[in-house]
Amino acid sequence: MAEPMYRQIADDLRGKIDSGEIPHGAQLPTEIELMDAYSASRNTVRDAIKLLTTRGMVEEDFREMKQLGANVVRIHLQVAKFMDAPDKPNAASLAQLTKLLALAESNNLRLDLTGLACYRRADVPA
């Protein structure tokens, strides 16, 4: 059975990053460009990008940092992304942060969490 289209797209993009066709750290093509290139729907492209970013890019970056001798990784957060309201945390964002903490721990890295403020009044949870 063939892999789902979003996995095929994620694998192809990963191959392009690994080969240098898309430089590591460079911005990916836009969703519309990817939709055209792969004849895929927006949701399929979004699923591919989500898989690509959660499947290994961050893990690989953390491993590389450790190999280069890093002990600490600074992560810049904004409180608005972690709160739905002043008294209600955003569960999905906190779950992602939990995964990031576990990944750092598994690579013997410490996280330096900074920037927990809002920079625009519109970003302050209401």
DOTI-693260 format. One line per field, with one value per residue: x, y, z of N, C-alpha, C, O in turn. Coordinates in pm, 1 decimal. Example, Ala and Ser with C-alpha at 12.3 -4.5 7.8 and 13.67 -1.06 7.14 Angstrom:
<rokes>
nxx <- (1319.0;1285.0)
nyy <- (-569.0;-225.0)
nzz <- (780.0;708.0)
caxx <- (1230.0;1367.0)
cayy <- (-450.0;-106.0)
cazz <- (780.0;714.0)
cxx <- (1320.0;1290.0)
cyy <- (-330.0;3.0)
czz <- (780.0;787.0)
oxx <- (1423.6;1340.9)
oyy <- (-331.9;113.8)
ozz <- (846.5;803.9)
</rokes>
This chain:
<rokes>
nxx <- (83.7;55.2;223.9;62.0;-14.5;74.1;287.3;461.8;521.0;644.5;867.8;995.5;1055.5;1224.7;1434.5;1525.2;1620.3;1822.6;1992.9;2076.9;1949.9;1737.1;1846.0;1959.1;1773.7;1669.2;1381.2;1092.9;925.3;622.8;289.2;112.0;288.6;388.6;152.3;98.7;333.9;316.7;66.8;-137.7;-374.7;-437.4;-461.0;-329.0;-68.5;-16.0;-25.5;197.2;406.4;379.1;437.4;700.5;830.7;786.2;880.8;1156.9;1331.7;1375.8;1470.5;1704.2;1845.9;1887.5;2049.5;2271.4;2355.3;2435.9;2647.1;2823.1;2903.9;2734.3;2555.0;2331.7;2022.1;1865.4;1534.4;1290.9;998.4;653.1;409.4;148.8;108.5;76.8;-141.1;-492.7;-670.6;-654.4;-661.2;-651.6;-466.6;-319.2;-367.8;-259.4;-26.1;119.1;152.4;321.7;546.0;610.1;691.9;918.6;1077.4;1120.5;1265.1;1495.0;1593.3;1647.2;1865.5;2052.5;2055.2;2008.7;1733.4;1695.0;1455.4;1317.0;1179.5;904.0;706.3;451.5;465.2;310.2;18.2;-214.2;-160.1;-190.8;-355.8;-706.6)
nyy <- (-117.5;221.0;503.8;769.0;1077.7;1314.8;1221.8;1139.4;1385.3;1516.2;1346.6;1389.2;1664.1;1655.3;1507.0;1692.4;1890.3;1751.4;1698.7;1947.8;2095.6;2247.1;2477.0;2403.4;2532.1;2730.8;2905.4;2720.2;2653.2;2838.4;2753.5;2756.0;2731.2;2476.0;2329.4;2352.0;2235.1;1969.4;1893.8;1892.9;1922.1;2204.7;2124.7;1876.7;1958.0;2115.5;1918.0;1771.1;1954.6;1991.5;1731.6;1710.0;1905.8;1816.7;1561.2;1527.8;1739.0;1921.2;1740.5;1651.6;1892.9;1942.1;1720.5;1777.9;2020.3;1928.7;1759.1;1949.6;2053.6;2201.4;2293.2;2420.8;2530.0;2805.0;2902.8;3101.6;3227.4;3334.9;3456.9;3486.5;3286.1;3068.9;3096.2;3094.6;3255.9;3497.4;3331.3;3076.8;2826.5;2734.5;2424.7;2269.2;2407.5;2391.8;2114.6;2077.0;2214.5;2049.3;1819.4;1925.8;1978.7;1715.0;1616.9;1776.9;1691.0;1420.8;1452.0;1546.4;1823.6;2156.0;2376.4;2718.1;2916.2;3198.6;3531.2;3550.5;3740.3;3959.1;4129.6;4294.9;4481.7;4367.4;4099.9;4025.2;3806.8;3813.7)
nzz <- (0.0;-83.8;59.8;244.5;76.5;207.9;358.2;158.5;40.8;258.9;290.9;45.3;60.8;280.7;171.6;-17.2;151.7;288.1;72.9;6.8;-180.8;-90.3;124.8;457.1;718.5;564.1;437.9;358.9;42.8;-33.0;84.8;-132.3;-349.2;-293.5;-310.1;-583.5;-690.5;-603.9;-674.1;-477.2;-205.0;13.3;283.8;277.2;213.6;439.4;638.0;561.0;604.6;878.0;967.3;878.0;1031.4;1291.0;1292.5;1275.9;1225.9;1439.3;1628.3;1500.7;1486.9;1762.1;1828.7;1668.5;1783.4;2033.5;1958.9;1870.9;2104.8;2263.9;2560.1;2641.1;2512.4;2383.6;2396.9;2265.8;2377.6;2358.8;2571.4;2482.3;2298.1;2451.4;2606.7;2616.6;2735.4;3005.8;3231.6;3131.9;3005.5;2687.7;2577.7;2366.3;2291.2;2529.9;2539.4;2320.4;2414.6;2629.5;2490.5;2369.2;2592.3;2682.0;2465.2;2477.1;2723.6;2664.6;2503.3;2670.4;2708.2;2827.0;2858.9;2797.3;2867.3;2737.2;2696.6;2772.4;2743.9;2607.7;2302.1;2154.9;2204.9;2106.8;2124.3;2385.1;2599.1;2619.5)
caxx <- (0.0;133.3;218.6;-24.1;48.8;145.2;415.3;547.1;567.8;740.3;990.5;1061.1;1113.6;1339.1;1542.2;1578.0;1697.1;1943.5;2081.6;2120.7;1866.4;1679.6;1945.6;1913.3;1739.0;1602.1;1235.6;1034.8;834.0;492.6;188.8;60.2;392.9;391.8;28.6;118.9;442.5;279.5;-75.5;-196.9;-460.9;-373.1;-452.7;-223.7;59.5;1.3;7.1;335.3;494.9;370.0;513.0;841.7;886.1;779.4;937.8;1298.7;1415.0;1416.2;1553.2;1835.0;1913.7;1932.5;2164.3;2385.4;2402.5;2507.7;2772.9;2910.7;2946.6;2639.0;2490.3;2208.9;1953.2;1773.8;1405.9;1222.7;853.4;564.4;300.7;23.0;96.5;54.2;-262.0;-614.6;-730.4;-564.3;-661.5;-671.0;-353.2;-344.9;-322.0;-177.8;106.5;188.6;190.6;440.9;656.5;644.0;771.0;1047.3;1152.7;1162.2;1368.7;1616.7;1640.9;1703.2;1993.7;2132.7;2062.5;1922.8;1663.1;1688.6;1330.4;1318.9;1082.5;767.6;620.1;382.7;528.7;205.5;-101.1;-312.2;-124.6;-221.1;-481.1;-816.9)
cayy <- (0.0;344.0;595.7;885.1;1185.4;1409.6;1159.9;1144.2;1523.6;1539.9;1273.4;1456.8;1788.0;1618.6;1471.3;1815.9;1957.5;1671.6;1709.2;2085.4;2166.0;2349.2;2492.0;2381.3;2656.6;2822.4;2897.9;2631.0;2720.0;2869.7;2647.6;2757.6;2673.5;2331.7;2273.3;2342.2;2142.1;1831.5;1873.8;1849.7;2019.1;2283.5;2043.2;1776.9;2029.4;2152.9;1795.5;1736.6;2048.0;1958.4;1608.2;1740.2;1981.6;1743.2;1428.1;1508.9;1856.6;1970.7;1636.1;1655.6;2014.4;1923.4;1627.8;1849.2;2115.5;1852.4;1714.4;2066.6;2088.0;2287.5;2242.1;2495.9;2580.1;2912.4;2899.2;3228.8;3204.8;3447.3;3409.3;3484.8;3158.8;2964.8;3127.5;3124.2;3364.5;3523.6;3222.4;2950.1;2793.3;2665.1;2287.1;2220.9;2470.4;2332.7;1978.4;2089.0;2252.2;1927.6;1736.2;1991.2;1954.2;1574.7;1603.6;1836.4;1600.6;1299.7;1488.4;1606.9;1967.5;2237.3;2480.7;2851.3;2972.3;3343.8;3605.4;3513.7;3858.8;3992.2;4247.2;4378.8;4483.1;4275.5;3963.3;4000.1;3731.9;3894.5)
cazz <- (0.0;-95.5;173.5;221.1;-0.1;293.3;395.3;39.7;27.2;367.6;258.9;-66.4;112.0;366.0;79.8;-75.6;256.8;310.6;-43.7;-7.6;-278.7;-2.7;231.2;594.1;785.4;471.0;438.0;259.4;-49.4;26.1;70.8;-269.8;-435.4;-268.4;-364.6;-728.2;-721.3;-572.9;-708.6;-350.5;-137.8;119.0;405.1;257.7;225.1;580.3;711.5;526.6;674.1;1020.9;988.1;856.6;1143.2;1417.1;1280.9;1288.7;1209.4;1570.6;1688.7;1435.2;1529.9;1900.0;1825.9;1611.4;1884.0;2136.2;1899.1;1861.5;2239.5;2334.7;2680.5;2661.4;2393.5;2421.4;2329.8;2287.8;2378.7;2388.1;2656.4;2407.0;2227.3;2550.9;2683.0;2542.2;2813.8;3118.5;3328.6;3062.0;2918.5;2561.4;2600.7;2254.7;2301.2;2644.8;2501.6;2234.9;2502.4;2703.7;2398.2;2352.1;2715.6;2681.2;2363.8;2532.4;2828.7;2603.6;2442.3;2777.4;2687.7;2911.8;2785.6;2854.2;2817.5;2749.6;2618.5;2805.8;2744.4;2482.8;2244.9;2097.6;2287.9;2047.6;2160.4;2526.0;2609.9;2675.2)
cxx <- (89.0;118.9;123.2;55.2;127.9;280.2;512.5;605.1;672.2;873.0;1068.1;1126.8;1234.8;1459.4;1606.7;1660.4;1828.8;2043.6;2136.2;2041.1;1786.1;1778.6;1885.0;1890.3;1670.5;1451.6;1189.9;953.0;699.1;397.4;136.7;162.0;399.7;266.9;42.6;222.2;401.3;135.0;-153.1;-284.6;-381.4;-358.2;-343.9;-86.4;84.9;37.6;151.7;434.0;495.6;451.2;661.9;902.0;883.5;854.4;1087.5;1384.4;1464.9;1505.8;1694.5;1913.8;1966.3;2052.8;2288.9;2442.8;2484.2;2643.2;2873.7;2953.3;2851.9;2583.3;2351.7;2153.4;1854.3;1649.9;1331.8;1072.3;778.6;443.3;169.3;1.0;63.7;-71.5;-378.2;-689.7;-638.0;-554.8;-674.9;-552.8;-398.4;-283.6;-230.4;-36.6;186.3;232.0;315.0;563.6;702.4;728.8;910.3;1136.0;1204.5;1274.2;1501.4;1676.8;1706.9;1837.7;2088.4;2158.8;1970.2;1855.7;1666.8;1565.4;1328.1;1199.8;938.5;673.2;549.0;443.3;428.6;81.7;-205.4;-284.6;-155.5;-353.8;-589.8;-910.2)
cyy <- (124.9;429.6;709.9;997.8;1280.2;1353.6;1162.8;1284.5;1554.3;1470.3;1341.1;1586.5;1759.4;1581.0;1593.8;1894.5;1883.4;1685.8;1849.8;2163.0;2276.6;2362.9;2471.9;2515.9;2757.1;2804.3;2804.5;2711.6;2743.6;2752.2;2640.1;2697.5;2521.7;2263.4;2253.6;2235.6;1996.4;1798.0;1821.7;1959.9;2093.3;2200.2;1937.7;1840.4;2067.7;2031.8;1754.3;1825.5;2018.7;1833.1;1633.4;1809.7;1904.9;1612.0;1423.1;1632.8;1907.8;1868.1;1638.7;1778.4;2000.6;1829.7;1698.0;1949.3;2044.3;1806.3;1828.6;2117.9;2177.7;2216.0;2302.0;2540.3;2685.1;2905.2;3027.4;3208.1;3335.3;3393.5;3399.8;3353.0;3044.2;2987.5;3155.1;3240.7;3386.6;3410.3;3084.2;2921.8;2720.7;2525.6;2236.8;2279.0;2413.4;2189.3;1980.7;2125.3;2132.1;1834.5;1794.0;1969.9;1810.2;1552.5;1660.7;1744.4;1476.2;1325.6;1552.8;1754.8;2036.0;2341.8;2609.4;2916.2;3121.5;3403.3;3575.4;3633.7;3873.4;4123.2;4343.6;4370.5;4384.0;4130.4;3927.2;3924.9;3815.3;3809.8)
czz <- (0.0;29.7;141.3;153.7;89.0;338.2;278.0;20.5;134.3;339.7;146.7;-21.1;199.1;280.9;17.4;25.8;279.4;196.5;-62.8;-111.1;-210.1;112.4;369.3;661.1;695.1;480.2;327.5;159.9;18.6;7.6;-72.5;-366.4;-417.8;-322.7;-515.4;-762.9;-703.8;-611.2;-587.2;-293.5;-30.2;246.8;394.0;273.5;370.6;665.4;685.1;601.3;823.5;1051.8;976.6;978.1;1273.8;1412.2;1300.4;1279.7;1343.4;1638.7;1631.1;1478.9;1672.3;1904.7;1774.5;1711.6;1990.9;2083.9;1888.4;1998.9;2316.6;2457.0;2699.1;2525.9;2440.5;2333.6;2366.4;2271.8;2399.3;2462.5;2579.0;2333.8;2323.4;2634.6;2587.8;2606.3;2933.4;3219.6;3263.5;2968.6;2791.6;2571.8;2489.9;2260.8;2417.6;2615.4;2413.7;2319.2;2584.5;2617.4;2379.4;2474.8;2721.2;2580.4;2413.9;2638.4;2769.1;2536.6;2543.3;2752.9;2787.0;2824.3;2865.4;2792.5;2844.1;2676.7;2649.3;2813.4;2610.3;2431.7;2182.1;2186.2;2237.6;2084.6;2305.3;2533.7;2677.8;2758.4)
oxx <- (186.2;15.5;104.8;176.2;237.2;376.4;632.0;722.9;776.8;979.3;1190.8;1240.1;1335.3;1572.5;1728.6;1759.4;1934.5;2164.6;2230.5;2061.9;1769.4;1794.2;1773.8;1977.7;1619.0;1402.1;1241.8;915.1;665.5;421.3;119.4;125.2;414.7;274.5;2.9;201.1;445.1;86.8;-223.6;-270.4;-273.7;-253.4;-273.4;1.7;197.0;121.7;220.9;533.6;600.8;524.9;740.3;1011.8;969.7;888.6;1139.7;1499.8;1583.9;1606.1;1792.6;2033.8;2078.4;2148.6;2398.1;2564.6;2588.6;2743.1;2994.6;3029.6;2886.6;2566.6;2265.3;2227.7;1769.9;1659.5;1312.7;1025.4;833.4;382.2;87.0;-113.1;27.0;-104.0;-363.9;-762.6;-551.7;-452.3;-705.7;-540.0;-502.2;-161.4;-132.5;61.1;306.5;337.6;403.9;672.3;822.3;826.5;1008.7;1256.1;1318.7;1368.0;1606.9;1798.0;1810.8;1915.5;2192.2;2269.4;1867.1;1914.4;1644.4;1569.9;1336.2;1128.4;856.2;571.3;583.7;469.1;459.9;46.4;-277.0;-374.3;-146.8;-454.4;-566.2;-1008.2)
oyy <- (132.7;427.9;744.4;1010.4;1322.7;1428.6;1186.0;1300.3;1611.9;1528.2;1349.8;1616.0;1830.2;1617.8;1598.9;1958.1;1945.8;1685.1;1870.1;2283.2;2385.6;2269.1;2517.1;2602.6;2858.2;2700.9;2808.8;2825.2;2676.5;2663.2;2531.3;2621.1;2447.8;2152.3;2150.0;2155.2;1909.6;1688.0;1721.1;2076.8;2050.4;2204.8;1911.6;1784.1;2053.3;2041.5;1708.0;1777.1;2021.1;1828.8;1583.3;1775.5;1925.6;1556.5;1318.7;1630.9;1934.8;1904.4;1629.2;1769.8;2042.9;1856.4;1680.7;1962.1;2093.4;1813.4;1806.8;2214.0;2225.3;2094.0;2243.0;2582.3;2658.6;2902.0;3057.5;3174.6;3433.0;3295.3;3313.0;3313.1;2935.0;2907.5;3229.5;3314.0;3303.1;3394.5;2986.2;2985.7;2654.6;2510.9;2167.8;2207.6;2389.6;2146.5;1897.0;2072.1;2115.3;1777.1;1720.1;1945.9;1786.4;1477.5;1600.2;1723.1;1431.5;1232.6;1607.2;1804.5;1981.4;2389.9;2609.5;2965.1;3165.6;3333.9;3575.0;3628.2;3807.2;4215.5;4460.4;4263.4;4323.4;4046.4;3810.5;3972.5;3878.8;3861.0)
ozz <- (75.1;96.5;24.6;172.4;51.5;354.4;296.5;-11.7;104.3;362.2;151.5;-59.3;192.4;312.6;0.9;-10.4;288.6;219.3;-139.3;-127.9;-264.7;190.6;396.3;660.1;742.8;524.9;215.9;188.1;116.2;-74.1;-127.4;-455.6;-515.1;-375.4;-568.7;-853.6;-779.3;-584.3;-594.3;-329.4;11.1;311.2;491.4;338.4;419.3;754.8;775.8;655.0;887.5;1150.3;1057.1;1021.9;1359.1;1516.6;1339.5;1322.3;1359.1;1700.1;1704.9;1505.0;1700.8;1977.3;1828.7;1723.7;2033.7;2155.4;1896.0;2008.8;2424.7;2457.2;2763.9;2437.2;2526.1;2210.9;2484.2;2163.0;2450.3;2420.3;2608.1;2310.4;2280.0;2722.3;2490.8;2539.5;2960.2;3286.0;3331.3;2864.2;2789.6;2574.3;2518.3;2238.2;2405.7;2661.9;2429.4;2296.9;2606.8;2665.5;2374.3;2461.6;2760.4;2607.2;2395.2;2641.3;2817.7;2515.2;2505.8;2774.0;2826.2;2727.4;2986.5;2679.6;2958.7;2604.3;2557.8;2882.2;2512.5;2509.1;2159.3;2235.7;2317.3;2077.4;2343.3;2481.1;2780.6;2812.7)
</rokes>
